Amino acid sequence: GSVGEEARPLSVLMIFVDGVGLGDAHVGRNPLASAPMPFVRKLLGGRALVRTSAEDVDGAMACSDVRLIAVDACLGVSGLPQSATGQTTLLTGVNAADALGRHLPGLPSATLVDILRKHSLFKRLRQAGLTATFANPFTDDYFAAVETGRWRHSATTTAVLSADLPVRKLDDLRAGRAVFHDITGERLRGLGYDVAPTTPQEAGRRLAQLTAEYDFTLFEHF
């Protein structure tokens, strides 16, 4: 900005795609090698989002304004990386696999819930005086299932709720202020919910708008 103008704070949009790793270029094993992703490939200088050499794992590839950094999801713990421990680590900065002594799939255990409640990124952002939001909407049926013990919160939801942040509902989705986890809302319509389809382009516009309004915005696709 001009001299005397207050600098605009940096806003961050985190798009988390659960269960996808940076693999090699074998099409049969890595859909990212063949998926039509023109915007991603343009940012990467025409390359696919794949691991092409050992250097990609140990360091970073820089193309234009993009920096692609590969990290080891094992976190120093032997075994196959899993959702509950991996997500807890991403959302807290605490090595959850090391704290638990193993990789845990699915939903967080009591130990992981405790870590999330104490060290949630959302909680730390609020304590720092910054704004944060979760772009995914929830249904009333989801919370009813949790209340009756038929379901438990994911690591992401636990991290959001630990900061006493309001969650988005289907009314927010209908108003264009949320993006369902499948992007288009097809799963919701398949379950009988009255929601209009969302195009990927519209989903992108919604996330951009939220990013402009909040210091930190998270969208989770799984």
Number of C-alpha atoms within 10 A of each C-alpha: 7 6 6 6 7 8 9 7 9 10 16 14 19 14 13 14 12 13 11 11 15 18 16 15 17 12 12 9 10 17 15 20 20 14 11 11 12 12 9 14 13 13 16 19 12 12 14 20 21 18 16 14 9 8 11 16 16 11 12 13 13 13 14 9 7 12 12 14 13 16 14 11 15 18 17 10 17 12 10 11 19 19 18 22 29 23 24 28 23 16 19 20 14 18 19 26 24 16 14 14 11 17 21 19 15 12 20 24 17 9 11 24 21 14 23 31 19 15 20 27 22 29 22 14 15 14 11 9 9 14 16 25 21 23 26 23 18 19 13 9 9 13 15 12 13 12 11 9 9 10 13 17 16 17 27 23 15 20 27 23 17 19 21 11 16 10 15 19 17 21 14 16 21 15 8 16 20 24 28 23 19 15 22 19 18 16 13 18 13 9 8 8 13 11 15 13 14 19 12 13 10 15 18 13 14 18 22 13 13 21 21 15 14 17 18 21 22 20 21 18 14 10
